[in-house]
């Protein structure tokens, strides 16, 4: 059964509702865009740590020093990294901040980047998201899941313990197809459960969690 990550949270009530609805990961964005939060805002939205719910800070091209400071100030479990930085720097961030680091691979078409195996080996987790020029995520653009089946299978043969986080255009209406085709360990949604940028629709959040879990049960 895939875990669910609700990302792009901007309101305290949305984070609370996501946790109550069964989300395993709550994400805040500190990398620009319409859902960007300042450090004090992110701290308020995430609130106190919750049992069984992990906290994720989405970062961009900030320096390693700044990322470590953000992760430590928010006591997050995961730093989700957009942009490119040396693998050794990513490892340093994780070790110093005491958290996992999830590199994001932005996909065009159905082909994984050549460095997918390298980054998967370094981090143990990869986030697959759709490439949209000038935007980091939350675009509502879906990946070609059916076209990616073979490349994802090949990646898993190389890295059997890899955790796959699937993002990009997921919604309650299509998450079952994505789970059936690619069997991700985590499904990551932002705009697909919103009524406006950064405003989560509580009904759609519940529908998404149920649809993701039901799809995994049906595929057994």
C-alpha positions, 0 to 999 in steps of 0.5 A, a space after each residue: 500500500 503506498 504512503 501518501 504525501 500531501 505537499 504544498 501545504 500553506 494552512 494549518 487546518 489543511 495539514 491537520 486534516 491531511 494527517 487525520 485523513 491518513 497522509 504519511 507525509 506532510 510537505 511544505 515548499 521553501 523554494 518559491 512559487 505560489 505555495 512558497 512559505 517563509 520559515 516561520 510560516 512553514 513552522 506554523 503549518 507543520 506544527 508539532 511532530 505527529 506520531 506516524 506522520 513525517 515532515 518534508 521540506 521542499 527546497 530548490 537551489 539554496 546553498 547546502 548551509 541554508 538547506 541544513 539550517 532550514 531542515 534543522 529549524 523545522 525538525 523535518 524528516 525529509 528534505 526533497 531536493 529540486 535542482 541539481 547539486 553534487 551528490 556529496 553535498 546531498 549526502 552532507 545535507 542529510 548527515 548534518 541535518 539528520 534527515 533523509 534526502 529525496 532528489 527530484 528527477 524531472 521527467 520529459 517523455 517516458 525516459 528516465 535521466 541517465 543519472 537516475 541510477 546514480 542518484 537512487 544509489 546515493 539516496 535510496 529514494 527518488 521522486 519522479 515529477 514532470 518537467 515544466 520549464 520555469 516551475 518546480 512542481 504543483 503544475 498538474 502535469 502528469 507523467 506518461 505512466 504507461 510509457 515509463 513502465 519498462 524504464 522504471 522496471 529496469 531501474 528497480 532491477 538495478 536498485 531493488 531496495 529503491 523507494 519510488 515517490 511518484 509526483 506530477 499530475 496525480 488526482 483522486 481520479 487517476 492515482 489508481 492508474 498510476 499505482 497499478 502501472 508503476 507501484 510507487 512506494 509513495 504518491 505525492 499530490 499538491 494541486 490535484 487536491 486543491 480548490 485554489 493554489 495552496 488551499 486543499 479541498 478536504 473532500 478531495 484529500 480524503 478521496 485521494 488517500 482512499 483511492 491510492 490505498 484501494 488501488 493497492 489492495 485491488 492489485 494484490 
